[in-house]
Amino acid sequence: MSYNVIKSFDLSGKVAAVTGGAGVLCGAMAEALAEMDVKVAILDINKEKLEERKEIITRAGGTAETYICDVLSEESLQKAYSAISESWGAPDILINGAGGNHKKGTTDNEFFEPGDLGSGEIKSFFDLDVEGFRWVFDLNFFGTFLVTKVFARGMAQKQCGTILNVSSMNAFTPLTKIPAYASAKAAVSNFTKWLAVHFAHTGIRVNAIAPGFMMTEQLRYLHIDQETGEPTPRAKKVLAHTPMGRYGEPEELLGTVVWLLSDASKFVTGNVVAIDGGFSSYTI
């Protein structure tokens, strides 16, 4: 057989830009790409964590540079893009990983009850902070849209490239209590499919991953009782609804990420791949 399966996963020599690269999940992606001989540009707003991530990569023999960048500022993005292009050439790979949630876009309870209206004690849908909701939506959706608008230009000029967005299993079926985040990730999934079609004649492929509940430090703080070490009531519901019965680990995203970024998936575009232990498939 002339087709070399192993070689199709080869990413050596590529240039990748990773937003949110100082975080746990995208940081793991940045480290994995560097291990595969990819030059990795790590973009984030957290200078200290950026330098920590770069040190981890360079200590392991990889190549990385850091760029303090606001994904909601086209000017900031253009500055980072120009600097990367001058050093290594226009990126071949873009991972749109910047995102997050905020309590201002979150309700207190899963269900609205008539007595909640105007109670002053319970934050219901009617009490959501508009600016807080907008901040969450903007960070997750416009932080994908604007980055792509800036970074995909070089791919269009070269007529090749791969874009990987980070959606969520929450985009398939929205979780209770977090309407801003759920809405934004649903928009990211839809936008991924739109971009895939729009760029289909240019050699640019666009896909997304939809992680489930990954055991990060933030999730551990939210889902594990800090006094008893036991899962919170919401955590127990999450685990009960996950057929594999556990949280995922950041490194369990990497196989899918490499597949979607490499020629191993060169006829794959417009897909949103769930990596969630079966969460999005389960019902009763």
N, C-alpha and C positions, 0 to 999 in steps of 0.2 A: 504494500500500500504506500503510495507516494505522500499521502498526507501525514505530517508529523504532529501528533496530538500534543506531545509535551512541548514542542517548540511553539505551538499556537498560544501558549500561556506566557511566552517570553515578553517582558516589558522593558528589558534592559535598553538603556540609552534614551528612554522617553523623559519628558519633562512634565511634571504633575503639579498643579496648584490645588491646595486643599484648604478650604475655608473652615473655620472652627477647628483647625488642626491642632490647637493647644488643648482641646478637650479630650475626654477619655476615648470615645468611640472613633472620632476622626483622627485622633492622635495615634491610635492603634493602626489605622489605615495608612497613615503617613509612614510609620515605622516599617510596616510590611512592604510598602512600595520601595522604600529606600533599601531594604534588604534584597530586593529584586533588581538592584542597580538602576533605579529611577532617581533622577534629580528631583527633589521634593521642595517646593515652595510652600511654606506653612504660613497661612494667613489667619490672624486672630487679633482681638483687641487687648488681650492680656499679655503684656510684655514679659512678665516674669515666667508665666507658663510656657510662652513661646520659646524662651531660651532654655528652659528645662527640657522641652521636647527635642529641640535641636541638639542639645548635649547628648541625649540618649541615642539619637540617630548617628551622630558623628563618632561617638565612642564605640559604636558597633561597626564602624567602617563605612557608613552611608554618607550620602551627600544631601545636605539640607541648608536652606536659608530661611530666615524669618522675616515677616513683613507685618508690621502693625497696621491693621486695616479695619475700616468700618464698612461692613457689607451694605449699609444703607446710604453710603455716600459714593456717588458715581465718581467724584473727584478723587477720593481716597483709593477707590478700586483702579482707576486709570493710572494713578501714580504707581501702585503695586504692579500692575500689568506691564507697564513700561519698564520698570526696574528688572522684572523677571525676564522680559524679552531681550533686554540689553545684555543680560548676563548669560542666559542659556538659550535664547530663542523663545518664540511663542509656545506656550504650553500645549502639549498633545493631549493631556488629560486634565479634566476639571472635576473636582468633587465638591459639590455644594453641600457642605455639612454644617454651616453655621445655623443655629436655631435654639429654641428653648421655650419654656413656659414661664408664666408669672402668676402669682396668686391673685392679681387684679383682674385676670381673665378667667377666674375660677369661682364656681359657686360653692357654698358650704355643703349642701346636701345633693343627693342624687335626684330626688323627686321634689317638685314644688308642691307645697300644701297650701290650701286657702289661707290658713292662719299665718303664713310667712309674709304675706303682703304688708309692707309697712311696719313690720314688727320691730325693726331697729336692732334686732339681735341676730337675725339670720340673713346672710347675703344670698339672695336668690337671683334669678336671671334679671329681675327688674332693678337690682342694685349693682349690677356689674359696672365697673368703671370704663367708660368709653375709651379713654386714652390708654388704659391698661390693655384693653381688648385689642386696640389698634396696634399697640407696641408688639404684642405677641404675633399678630397676623403679619405685620410688616417684617419683623425679623425673620420669620420662617418663609413667607412667600416672596416678599420683595427682596429679601436677602438672597433668594435664589434667582429671581428675575434679573436684578441689576448686575449680579456677578456674571451671569450668562451673557447678558447684553455686552459687557465689556470683554470678557475672555473668549467668547466664541468667535469673535471677529477674526482672530488669527487662524483659528481652525477653518473658517470659511475661506480664507485666503489660500491656505494650504490644501483645502478640500480633503481634510481628514481630521479625525479627532474623536474623543469619547467624553461624554458628559455623564456623570453619575450624581443624581439628586438623592437626598435623604428624606424620604417620606416617613410613614409610620403605619403600623397595622391599625392605628387609630383612624387612619384615612378610609379604611374599608368599612368599619362600623365604629362610629364615634363613641369614645368612652364617656361615661357620665362625669359631670362636674367641670370639664375642661373644654368649653365650647370654642374658645379662641384658638387653642392649639389644634383641636380636631378640625376646625374649618380651614386653618392654614395648611395643614398637612394634606387635606383633601384637595386643596388648590394646587399644591406641589405635585401631587399625583396626576391631576388633570393636565397641568402645564407640561409635565414630562411627556405625556402622550402627544400633546399639541406640537411641542418642539420636535419630537421624533419625526412626525410627518413633515413639518415645515423644513427640516434640514435633510430630509431623506435623499435629495439629489446632490448633496454636497459632500458626502463621505463622512458626515458627522453622525454618530449614533448617540441616542439619549435614552437612558434607562434610570431606574430608581430602585433603591432598596427600601423596604418597609420593616424596620426592626421592631421586634416586640419588646418585652420588658427585659432589658439588659442590666445586670447587676453592677451599676456604677456607684460611686460614693454618694451621689445625690439620691439615687433610688434607695440605697441602703438607709439613708437618713429618713426618708419618707415612709419606707415600708417596714422598717425594723424598729420596734419599740426600744428607745435608747436606754431605758432602765432595766427592762427584763430580757432584752435580746430576742424576744419572740416577734413573729410577724404581726403586723397590725391587722385589724379586721379587713381593711381594703386589700392588703397583701394576700390574705387568705382567699379572698374572692378571686384575685388575679391568678393565683396558683391553681385554684379549683377549676378555672376556665382555661388553663393551659394544659392540653393533653399530655405533654411531656412532663408536667408536674414540677417544673423548676424554672428559675430565671436563666436567661442566656448569659454567656460571657462575651466580652468585646471581641475576643479573637475568633469567635464563631461566626462573625460577619465576614471574615477576610477571604474565605474561599469563594464566596459569591461575588465579593467586590472584585477580586482578581479576574474571575471569569467574565464579568461584565465589562471590564476595562480592556481586556485582551482580545486578540483575534480568535480566541476559542469561542467567542459569541458574536462573530462578525456579521451574522444574519439576524441578530437580536437587537431590536430597537423598539421603544415605546412600551417596555414592560416595567411593571412595578412588582418586584420580587419580595414576598414576605419571608422574613427570617424570624419567626416568632414562636417556635415550638408547637405550632398548630393552633395558636390562639384565634386567628382570624377564620379558621375553618370549623371551629367547634360550636355546636349548638346542642340543645336537648329537645 
